[in-house]
């Protein structure tokens, strides 16, 4: 039983570590962030591993999205 719990904990920890490493890599590859912003976001990722990674990854992804029109109607002149 203890082996199963230990193996599960190891898998969860490895997944969390991978998410944090990927998020940190994505932050530092973002050219629109300043060095201070990159440092603060990286600290957030490692101080709050799951929540920080989710928030920062969503911020980086939102910065890379093309703006989407809210309506398909055109303005008449």
N, CA, C and O of each residue as an XYZ file, in Angstrom:
308
protein
N       0.813     -1.196      0.000
C       0.000      0.000      0.000
C       0.860      1.264      0.000
O       0.577      2.211     -0.734
N       1.913      1.275      0.828
C       2.779      2.443      0.890
C       3.526      2.670     -0.414
O       3.797      3.814     -0.778
N       3.857      1.609     -1.113
C       4.540      1.736     -2.399
C       3.633      2.416     -3.411
O       4.087      3.242     -4.202
N       2.354      2.072     -3.386
C       1.397      2.672     -4.305
C       1.258      4.176     -4.055
O       1.218      4.967     -4.997
N       1.184      4.559     -2.786
C       1.072      5.981     -2.436
C       2.348      6.720     -2.829
O       2.285      7.836     -3.345
N       3.484      6.115     -2.591
C       4.759      6.734     -2.961
C       4.908      6.889     -4.459
O       5.394      7.915     -4.935
N       4.492      5.873     -5.207
C       4.580      5.948     -6.667
C       3.634      7.014     -7.203
O       3.986      7.750     -8.124
N       2.442      7.100     -6.635
C       1.483      8.122     -7.061
C       2.016      9.522     -6.757
O       1.905     10.427     -7.585
N       2.584      9.692     -5.587
C       3.162     10.984     -5.215
C       4.315     11.354     -6.140
O       4.465     12.518     -6.510
N       5.124     10.376     -6.513
C       6.244     10.639     -7.420
C       5.747     11.063     -8.803
O       6.326     11.957     -9.420
N       4.688     10.433     -9.289
C       4.127     10.791    -10.604
C       3.540     12.197    -10.567
O       3.744     12.984    -11.492
N       2.815     12.512     -9.501
C       2.225     13.853     -9.353
C       3.336     14.905     -9.255
O       3.252     15.953     -9.895
N       4.364     14.634     -8.465
C       5.476     15.575     -8.317
C       6.221     15.772     -9.633
O       6.618     16.891     -9.955
N       6.413     14.704    -10.393
C       7.093     14.817    -11.682
C       6.253     15.631    -12.662
O       6.790     16.435    -13.423
N       4.942     15.425    -12.646
C       4.062     16.200    -13.524
C       4.074     17.671    -13.158
O       4.103     18.528    -14.041
N       4.051     17.978    -11.872
C       4.087     19.363    -11.413
C       5.421     20.016    -11.749
O       5.465     21.176    -12.157
N       6.506     19.271    -11.577
C       7.825     19.783    -11.934
C       7.900     20.075    -13.434
O       8.429     21.108    -13.845
N       7.374     19.172    -14.238
C       7.363     19.384    -15.686
C       6.545     20.601    -16.081
O       6.957     21.367    -16.952
N       5.390     20.790    -15.450
C       4.555     21.958    -15.730
C       5.281     23.240    -15.355
O       5.233     24.215    -16.105
N       5.948     23.257    -14.216
C       6.666     24.453    -13.777
C       7.850     24.764    -14.692
O       8.095     25.927    -15.013
N       8.574     23.746    -15.107
C       9.706     23.953    -16.020
C       9.202     24.488    -17.368
O       9.774     25.432    -17.914
N       8.139     23.891    -17.899
C       7.581     24.347    -19.178
C       7.085     25.788    -19.077
O       7.318     26.585    -19.985
N       6.406     26.129    -17.985
C       5.891     27.483    -17.814
C       7.027     28.489    -17.696
O       6.962     29.568    -18.286
N       8.060     28.150    -16.945
C       9.216     29.039    -16.824
C       9.878     29.236    -18.186
O      10.263     30.356    -18.522
N      10.013     28.192    -18.959
C      10.582     28.281    -20.305
C       9.722     29.193    -21.191
O      10.255     30.023    -21.927
N       8.396     29.041    -21.120
C       7.493     29.867    -21.928
C       7.586     31.334    -21.523
O       7.542     32.220    -22.378
N       7.714     31.593    -20.228
C       7.843     32.975    -19.753
C       9.110     33.612    -20.311
O       9.067     34.731    -20.824
N      10.231     32.914    -20.217
C      11.506     33.503    -20.636
C      11.658     33.597    -22.149
O      12.545     34.301    -22.632
N      10.811     32.902    -22.906
C      10.838     33.032    -24.368
C       9.923     34.144    -24.872
O       9.937     34.452    -26.064
N       9.136     34.745    -24.002
C       8.191     35.788    -24.392
C       8.923     37.126    -24.541
O       9.412     37.672    -23.552
N       9.005     37.662    -25.773
C       9.773     38.888    -25.984
C       9.083     40.156    -25.469
O       9.747     41.176    -25.285
N       7.779     40.115    -25.235
C       7.059     41.317    -24.808
C       7.145     41.579    -23.304
O       6.681     42.619    -22.838
N       7.722     40.667    -22.549
C       7.878     40.863    -21.108
C       9.256     41.443    -20.805
O      10.241     41.101    -21.459
N       9.316     42.322    -19.807
C      10.606     42.852    -19.384
C      11.306     41.824    -18.495
O      10.699     40.838    -18.077
N      12.555     42.058    -18.218
C      13.299     41.147    -17.351
C      12.694     41.044    -15.964
O      12.646     39.960    -15.383
N      12.223     42.185    -15.422
C      11.605     42.166    -14.099
C      10.302     41.369    -14.115
O      10.022     40.619    -13.179
N       9.508     41.527    -15.170
C       8.255     40.777    -15.278
C       8.532     39.280    -15.374
O       7.846     38.468    -14.753
N       9.536     38.932    -16.154
C       9.897     37.514    -16.283
C      10.337     36.946    -14.938
O       9.956     35.833    -14.575
N      11.135     37.709    -14.204
C      11.606     37.255    -12.903
C      10.472     37.095    -11.902
O      10.426     36.106    -11.169
N       9.550     38.064    -11.863
C       8.434     37.980    -10.927
C       7.482     36.842    -11.282
O       6.995     36.141    -10.394
N       7.215     36.655    -12.566
C       6.344     35.556    -12.959
C       7.000     34.206    -12.685
O       6.328     33.261    -12.270
N       8.299     34.112    -12.915
C       9.001     32.862    -12.620
C       8.966     32.561    -11.121
O       8.786     31.413    -10.716
N       9.141     33.599    -10.305
C       9.059     33.408     -8.854
C       7.666     32.946     -8.449
O       7.525     32.085     -7.580
N       6.630     33.516     -9.076
C       5.264     33.109     -8.784
C       5.049     31.637     -9.122
O       4.393     30.911     -8.376
N       5.604     31.205    -10.249
C       5.468     29.805    -10.670
C       6.088     28.868     -9.636
O       5.502     27.837     -9.306
N       7.253     29.213     -9.128
C       7.959     28.305     -8.227
C       7.522     28.441     -6.771
O       7.707     27.511     -5.986
N       6.937     29.599     -6.394
C       6.449     29.746     -5.025
C       5.045     29.171     -4.848
O       4.714     28.671     -3.774
N       4.224     29.238     -5.887
C       2.882     28.651     -5.894
C       2.819     27.699     -7.085
O       2.249     28.047     -8.119
N       3.389     26.514     -6.960
C       3.634     25.652     -8.123
C       2.456     25.419     -9.067
O       2.616     25.640    -10.267
N       1.327     25.002     -8.616
C       0.236     24.702     -9.539
C      -0.508     25.969     -9.950
O      -0.679     26.225    -11.142
N      -0.948     26.757     -8.985
C      -1.711     27.963     -9.283
C      -0.871     28.979    -10.059
O      -1.348     29.556    -11.035
N       0.357     29.197     -9.639
C       1.232     30.143    -10.329
C       1.502     29.735    -11.766
O       1.517     30.579    -12.662
N       1.715     28.441    -11.992
C       1.976     27.959    -13.345
C       0.755     28.142    -14.235
O       0.883     28.552    -15.388
N      -0.415     27.844    -13.713
C      -1.638     27.992    -14.515
C      -1.868     29.450    -14.880
O      -2.152     29.764    -16.036
N      -1.748     30.340    -13.907
C      -1.982     31.762    -14.159
C      -0.961     32.315    -15.146
O      -1.337     32.982    -16.110
N       0.308     32.052    -14.924
C       1.355     32.611    -15.790
C       1.301     32.020    -17.192
O       1.544     32.732    -18.167
N       0.993     30.754    -17.310
C       0.887     30.146    -18.632
C      -0.281     30.744    -19.402
O      -0.174     30.955    -20.610
N      -1.383     31.019    -18.736
C      -2.517     31.664    -19.397
C      -2.183     33.093    -19.813
O      -2.638     33.549    -20.862
N      -1.401     33.802    -19.016
C      -0.989     35.163    -19.375
C      -0.122     35.132    -20.626
O      -0.337     35.919    -21.549
N       0.852     34.234    -20.664
C       1.742     34.149    -21.823
C       0.965     33.745    -23.073
O       1.195     34.300    -24.147
N       0.057     32.797    -22.947
C      -0.738     32.375    -24.096
C      -1.659     33.486    -24.577
O      -1.857     33.643    -25.782
N      -2.222     34.257    -23.661
C      -3.103     35.364    -24.044
C      -2.324     36.447    -24.786
O      -2.876     37.115    -25.660
N      -1.066     36.624    -24.453
C      -0.252     37.631    -25.133
C       0.025     37.240    -26.579
O       0.271     38.111    -27.414
N      -0.009     35.963    -26.885
C       0.328     35.488    -28.223
C      -0.888     35.277    -29.114
O      -0.734     34.904    -30.278
N      -2.088     35.505    -28.598
C      -3.295     35.305    -29.390
C      -3.591     36.511    -30.254
O      -3.303     37.651    -29.889
N      -4.172     36.234    -31.410
C      -4.653     37.311    -32.268
C      -5.976     37.813    -31.698
O      -6.774     37.017    -31.203
N      -6.219     39.119    -31.761
C      -7.499     39.610    -31.265
C      -8.649     39.079    -32.120
O      -8.522     38.957    -33.339
N      -9.745     38.772    -31.484
C     -10.908     38.225    -32.162
C     -12.014     39.272    -32.147
O     -12.275     39.897    -31.119
N     -12.661     39.459    -33.293
C     -13.766     40.411    -33.358
C     -14.906     39.928    -32.487
O     -15.198     38.733    -32.435
N     -15.547     40.855    -31.806
C     -16.660     40.493    -30.928
C     -17.933     40.218    -31.726
O     -18.804     39.479    -31.269
N     -18.041     40.804    -32.900
C     -19.247     40.653    -33.688
C     -18.873     40.479    -35.151
O     -17.844     40.982    -35.601
N     -19.705     39.772    -35.882
C     -19.440     39.603    -37.313
C     -20.105     40.697    -38.147
O     -19.952     40.725    -39.368
N     -20.836     41.590    -37.499
C     -21.493     42.685    -38.203
C     -20.482     43.778    -38.530
O     -19.582     44.062    -37.740
N     -20.637     44.374    -39.681
C     -19.764     45.479    -40.070
C     -20.474     46.787    -39.771
O     -21.703     46.860    -39.764
N     -19.687     47.805    -39.526
C     -20.253     49.131    -39.213
C     -20.606     49.792    -40.530
O     -19.770     49.885    -41.429
N     -21.843     50.250    -40.646
C     -22.243     50.954    -41.866
C     -21.881     52.415    -41.745
O     -21.913     53.001    -40.662
N     -21.541     52.979    -42.862
C     -21.103     54.388    -42.842
C     -22.184     55.291    -43.332
O     -21.996     56.506    -43.385
